Amino acid sequence: MSETGVRLGRWAHRRARSRGVALPVVLLIASMMPATTAAWFEQSVAVSRNAAGMHDHLVAFHAADAALSTCASNIVNGLVSAMAGVNGEPTGWKSQPTFESNAITPFASWPASLSFHAPQCLVETWRLASRPDAQAYLVTARGYGRNADR
């Protein structure tokens, strides 16, 4: 047998051993594509939810900020009355029922496109033991986003 024949024989033997390998490789790659696509889809849904939550948070933050500044200026101008004060730091802002029953809505109208509820503020008189003649107030504001569940 010539040297060329030996080479061809080795090549044919190698080819016979690797025959049928292409199909499993193609099937493996084809099965990885949907799994990767599903992972990318889940990630894009999570990022979208995170962005919507952040937007809702910012809307609520700006609504509370607007309510806080409006209530503070209304206190200075004498347009708002405060809850009766107690000795020490007021604690009405910590209680949800107290806040809701005594809160002030500083705006006559609030765009429903911004949030489901108009922002509110609670004004409490703070009696300072060290300065009995001073007038101090604790102003707490709450803003709301578009969704009640966030």
Protein Blocks (a to p, Z undefined) as FASTA:
>chain_A
ZZklmmmmmmmmmmmmmgoklmmmmmmmmmmmmmmmmmmmmmmmmmmmmmmmmmmmmmmm
mmmmmmmmmmmmmmmnopaccddddedjdfklmpmklmmmmpccfbfbdcfklpmbdcdd
dddddddfklmmbccdddddddddfblkZZ
